[in-house]
Amino acid sequence: MSIERAIMAFAGFMVLLSTILTVWINDNFIWLTIFVGANLLQSAYTGFCPAAIIMRKLGLKSEAQLATANQK
């Protein structure tokens, strides 16, 4: 799995989790949903994503790196 796909999966999971927590636990979990959405928006414009940095350190590779590795 590439970093790009892992980011989409992680963001989707966090939105679903925070929505469930908002409905069943406490209304203040809506702030987690807002934070995830704001982070996705800013990363689309700036290219900076803290989750991508962590995933890179965990050994995930980008789509470009995977494509280059498959060509060899």
N, C-alpha and C positions, 0 to 999 in steps of 0.2 A: 504494500500500500504506500502511496506517495504522501508527502506532507500535505499537499493541496487537498487530497481526498480525506485525509485524516482530520484536517481542520474543519472541513464541511461536516463530517460525521460527528466530531466533538461539539461543534456549535449546535447542530441539530439536537444532539442528546441533551445539551445544557438547556436549550430552550424548552424542550419537552419536560425535562426534570423540573425546571423552575416553574413551569405552568402547573404541573401536578402539585408541587409544593405550595404554590399560591392558592390553589383551589382547596386542598385538603389540610394544610398545616397553618399557614399564616399569610395574610394578604401582603405582607412586606416582602415576600419572595419575588414579587413582581419586579423589584429593583434588580434582581439577578438577570431577569429577562431583558430589562432595559440595558444593563451593562453589556451583556453579550451582543445585543443588537448594535449598540454604539461602538463596541470594539470591532465588529465586523465592518461597519461603515468606515471607521477611521483607517482600518488596515487596507481597505480597498483603495483608498486615496494615497496613503503614505507608504504602504508596503511593510509596515512594522506590525508584527503580530507576536506577542509574548508566547503564545501557545506553540507557534512554529519554531521558535528558538528552543523551547523545551523538547519538542519532538525531534528536532535536528540533533540535539545532544543525546537523545535516546537511540539514535541510529537510523531514523527514517531518512529517505532520500527524496529529492524533488522529482517532478516529472521529467525535467531535463536530464538530471543525473541518471535516472532509470533508462531513458531513451538512449543516452550515450553508452551506457553499459550493455544494452541489448544489441547495439550495432557492432560491438567488438567480437 
